[in-house]
Structure formats: structure tokens, C-alpha cells
Amino acid sequence: MVSFNGNSGFNHETPATVGVLVTNLGTPDAPTPAALRKYLAEFLSDPRVIETPKVPWWFILHGIVLRLRPKRSAKAYKEIWTADGSPLLSISKKQARAIQAVLDDNDKVTFHVELGMRYGNPSIRSALEKLQRHNAQKLLIFPLYPQYSAATTASTFDAVADVLKTWRWLPELRMIRHYHDNPGYINAIAESIRSQWAKSDKPDKLLFSFHGLPKHYVLAGDPYLDECHKTARLTAEQLALSEERWAVSFQSRFGPREWLQPYTDKLLQQWGKSGVERVQVLCPGFAADCLETLEEIQMQNREFFLSAGGKKFTYIPALNDQPLHVTALCEIIGEHVQGWTNPRTA
């Protein structure tokens, strides 16, 4: 048995495995301006995220954005921070452990699962190095972004490639690009909505809120918009919802350019003013609850709707580590490792 990199400290007696790198966007290490400044500097320096000429953007980022936004973002993170730290990181760790537990039952392939964040910690580099030490001779990259975007999934590939190009011996590599219409994923969403309906009445409107994306990214060929609408449509069909009972919107816009519309906050205010009394909102593009769901949707947008005249606002949590979600993720992994048995030893 040999390692990918002779300088890795790899033990040649380590059995060969199939590595699964589970990734998500990331989170700051603490809800403080200093931690947010470090995190946002990494995030907003990614050319996949900000498609603006590098030099002028550098001056805007360091001269304006990183002087103003960290303090504001730190305040928002403090609203959702828990005893376990960042909700996104805590939930992502639970997801990785749950996936590992299911995959451990496979009698044909020995899997090793590691979690890596695109920005912040644990980094993709650190996760890949752990997989390397576990002799993962075959490697599946699984970004937990159901709907593909260059700003998320492709950026993850960039980060993986930046690490792998420094290794002497590369593993066989596969990557899951998207799973926006996977039946198990759609079923998990539908069941989470049914579970909410079992606790309360059905709403006047059900809103599928996805993370926003600059409109010109889609015009340049990004399939994100179509995939978001397909996820919502398939879920609504499974729930037998008529078209007037549900809608799609986009949240979390940043900067002066036009983003995908309708905007979540504007639509909720419009509904409140027009007499819609009860809404339920879910964010199926987020595999785990995070700042954008817990603070932006559950707190900010709830207030927008109620202040505009709405009577009842309910946020339906992300799928997180719910059993149906974990099962769906493991089935997706199974589909993408077909033909991979335990790697041969050298």
C-alpha cells in the first residue's frame, strides 16, 4: 500500500478505502468581527463567487466591505450561535457521522467520510489530508448543494483541485455535481412539509426560498435557476399543491447588481399587504440550517411578513440530519460509486 504523497506520514499498513469528502460552504470560527473579517476575506476573494475584475474588486473588498460588513455579520451570527458553536458546522458534523454510520453497513466497500468546508474550518485541504492518511485510493467529492452553481459546486472543485495538484499520486476521482431532482431528496423535502402540516394547519402560501444569485451568472449559462424551480415543482407535485398555493423566491442578495427574482423579503411583504395571513417558508437549497435560514428567514423575514399585515409565519427547518435526508444522501453516494469495490493494495 502506498500513499498519495510520500511526505504525508502515511502508514503503509493502512487498509485501502473509498473516501467520501462531504463539503458545505463554511462558517466563521466565532461570532466576532475579527473572525468574520477572516472568513469573509476568504469567501469574497473567490473569483467564482464575485465575478468582477480582480484589481478593482480587491480595493472595494479591503477598502469598504471588510471595514463595514464584519461587525454587522458578527451581530447576526451572535443571534444564532449555540453552545456547540456554529449551527452549520454542528449540523454538518452530525450529517457526516450519520452518513458514515450508514455506509459502514456496506459489505463490498470500506468507506471513510470526512467533512470539509469551502471557506473556514475544517478546510477542504485538512479533510483531504485525513482521507489521504486513511489510504482513500478512490475519492468521491460530495458538495451538499442540491442545485448546481459555479459559485458553489464549481468553486468546491477548484478547492479540491488546488490540493490534489500538489500530490504525487492521485486517487481515482468522481464528483457529484447536483441532486436537485433526486427522488429521495424530493421525498425528504415533501415529508418535512407534511410533518409541519401535521402540527398545524396548511398555510395560505408555501414559499420555497433559495439562495440568490446575480442574474448575469444565469445569463452566462449557470443552470441554477432552472434547477431551483424544478426542485420546487417536483415537491409541489408530490404534495398535490395547486399553482396558486406555492411560489419560488430568492434571498441573500449582495451588491448593487440585479439578482434572481422575486426577492424573498419583497414577496413576503407583498403577501402581507395583500391579505395573505399564513405562510410557511422552507429553504431546500440549504442542506443544513445556517445564518441564511435561522437569522435571515426565521427572524428577519418573519418580521417583514408580520409587519406587513401577515398573521402567522412558520419556518420549516432544513433537512439537516433527518433520517430520510441521510438515507437520500447515502443513496446518491451509492449511485456514484457504482463499479468501485475496495481498492486493491499496491
N, C-alpha and C positions, 0 to 999 in steps of 0.2 A: 504494500500500500504506500502510496506517495501523496504528498500534499500538493496543493496548487502552487505554493510558494515556499521555497526552501528556507526562508527566514522566518517562518510563521511560528516556530516552536511546536510543530505538529508531531504527534506521536505516531510512529509507523504501525503500531498495533491497533490503532483506532479502526473499528469496522466501517466499511463504506456505507453511506446513507444517501437518501434523496433529500436535499434541502428545500425548504419552503420559506421564502422570505415574504412575510406579511408586512405591508407598508401602509402608512397613512400620512397625512400632511405634516403633523407635528405640533408642538406646543412649547411655550417658554418654560424655563426651569422653575420660575417663580413669578408671582403676580406683582412684579416690581418694575419700575421704569427702566432700570438697568438691564434686567433680564429681557424685557420686551424690546429694548433697543438692539440687543444682540440678535434676538430671534428675528425681528423684522428686517434687520440689515441683511441677514441670510436669505430670507424669504423674498424680499422685494428686490434683491440683486439678481434673481434668477431671470434670465432673458426669456424663458418660456412663460413666466408669469407677467412680466412687464415688457411688452414688445415695443420698446421705444429706443431710439438710438442711444448707445451706451453712455457717451460722454455727457450730453445734456441731462440724462436721467440721473447720473451719478451726482451732479450738483444739486438737482432737485431733491434727491433722496437724502443726501447728507446735509444739505443746507436748510431744508424745510421739513420734510417728512419725519426724519429721525429726531428732530428737535421738538416736534409737537405731538406726534402720534403715540410714542411710548407711554407717556403719562396717562393719556386718555384710555389707551388699551389696557394698561395695568389696572385702572379703576374698574373696567368691565370684567377683567379676569378675577378680581377680588370678589366679585358678586357670585361667581360660580365655583371658586376654589374650594376644595374639600380637604378633610383630614388626610386623604390619600393623595392629595395634590391635584394635578390637572385631571378633570373628568375624562378627556380624550385619552390621555396616557393610561389612566387606571382601567378604563374600559377596554382599550386596545390590548393591554396585558392579559385581561380576562379572556378576550377573544382568542389570542394566541395560545393560551393554555388549553382552552376548550377545543380548539382545532387539533392541537397536539394529542389530546386525550382521545378524540375520535379516530385520528389517523393511527394511533398506537394499536388499534384493533385490526389493522391491515396485516394479513399473514403473508403477503407477497413482497411488500416494500417496507423498508425501515425508513421512516421519515424523521427529520429533525426540523422543527419550526422555530424561527426567530423573528422578532419584531424589530423593524427599523423605521424611523421617521425621516421623511424627506428633508425636514428642517428641524433643528434641535436634537434632543436626545431621547432615546438611544438612536444614534445615527445609522444610516444605511451602511456606512463603512464598518462600524462596530458589529453590526448584525452579520454582515458577510464574513467578517473575520471569525466570528463564532462558528458559522457554518463551515468555514474552511477548516477550523480545528476539529470539527466533527466529521471531517472527510466527506463532505457532501459533494460527491463527484457528478451529480446531476442536480440542477438548480432550477426551481420554479419561482418566478417573481410574481407576487400577487398583490398589486395595489388595490386597496379597498375603495376604489372609485367605480361605482356601478356604471356610470355614464362616462365615456371616453372624452378627454380633452387633452390637447397638447400641453396645457398649463398644469395638468396633474399627472396623468399616466405617462405621457412622453417625458415629462420632467423627471419622473422616477427612473425611467430607462436611462436618461442622461447620467443620473447619480450612480446607478449601478455600473454603467459603462466606465465612468471615471475611476471606479475602484478596480474593476476587472482588467482594465488596460495596464495596470501595474503588476498583475500576477503573471508568473511564468507559465503555469499550467492551468488552463481554463476548464471549468466544468462544462458539461453539456447544459445548454441554456434554453428555457422556454419562459414566455411571459404571457400573463392573462391581460388582454387589452381592455376588456369591458365585460359586463354581465347584466346590462340594463334590462334584457328581456328573458333572462333565465327563469324558467318556470318555478323553481324552488324559491328564488329571491322574490318573485312576484307574489307567490303564495304566502311567504313570510310577512310581506307588507300587508296583504289583504287580511291576514289573520290578526295582525296587530291592530288594524282598524276595527275588525269585528269584536275584538276583545274590549276596545274602548266603548263600542256601541252597547256591549253587554252591561257596562257600568252606568251608562247614561243614554239619553235619547239620541237618535241620529240628528246631526246638525242640519241647519238650513243649507249650509255650504261646506264642502270639504275642499281644502286648499292644499295642493302639492307644491311646496315651496322648495326650489332648487337653488343652489349657489349660483350667483350671477356670473356672467362672462361678457367681456366687451363685445359689442355687436360685430365689430370688424374682424374678430377672431373667427366667427362663424362664416362671415362673408369670404374669408380666406380659405375656407374648406373644413373647419372643425365640425365634426358631426354631433357635438354636444347637444345642441338644441333639439334635433330630431330624436335623440336617444332619451332625453328627459321627457318629451311628450309621449314617446312610446311606453316608457315605464308607467306614466300616469294613466294612459289609455288602457293598457292591459290590466292594471289594478282595478280601474273603474269598471271594466267589463266583468272582471271576476266578482265584483260586488254588485253587479247589475244596477249601476247608478246611471240615471239619465244625464244627458249632457249638461242640463242647467243646474245640476246638483254639485258639480265639481269644477275646478279650474286649476291651471298651472301658473305659477309666478316665479320671479327670480329675486333673490335677496343679495345683501352684502356687496353692493357696488362700491367702487372706489375710483376717485379721479373724475375729471370733467367730461370724458367721452361717453357716448351713449352705450348703455349696456342692454342686454336682453330684457325685453318687456313682456308682460306687465311687471312692474316692480311690486314686490310683496307688500311693503308698507303703504304704498299708494292705493293698491287694490283693497286692502283691508279697511282703510279709511273710507274709500268709496262705498264699500259694502255697508259699513256702519251708518253712513249718512243716508243710504238708500233704503234702510229699513231691514236689512238682514240682521237678525237677532242673535243667532247661534252659529258659530263657526268652529270647525276643528281643523288644525293645521298639522301636517306632517312634513318631514324633510327627507324623502327617500334617497337623496343623493349622498347623505351622510351615513356612513356605516356605524358611527358611534357618536353619541352626544358630545357637544363641544361648545365653544363660545358662541358660534353662529346659531346653534339651536337653543341652548339654555339661556343665554343672555339676550341675543338679538330677537329671537322668535318668542320665547316663553315670557320674556319681560318687556322688551321694547315694543314689539308688535302687538302684544296683548293690550298694552296701554293705548296704542294708536287706535285699535279697533273699538275698545270700550269708550274712549274719549270721543269717538266719532258717532256714538249712539248705539253701538252693539251691546248686547246684554250678557252673552256668555262666550268666552274664548277658552278653548281647550287645545293644548299642545299634546300630540300623540308622540311619545318618545321614539327615538331612533331604535333600530333593531338591536343594537348593542350585542350582548352575548346571549340573547334569547335562543333557546334550543333550536327552533325552526331556522333561525338565521345561521347558526353554526352548522347545522345539517346542510343547508344550501351551499354554504361556502366550501364545506368538505366535498360535496358532490361536484362542485365546479373544479376543485383541485383534482378529484378523481378523473374527470373528463380530460384534463390537460396533462396528466401523467400516464395516459394510456400508452402501453408499449414499454414503459420504464419498469423494470424489475430491479431488485437490488443490484447496484453496480458491482461489476467484477473487481476483485482486488488486483493490484499490479503484480 
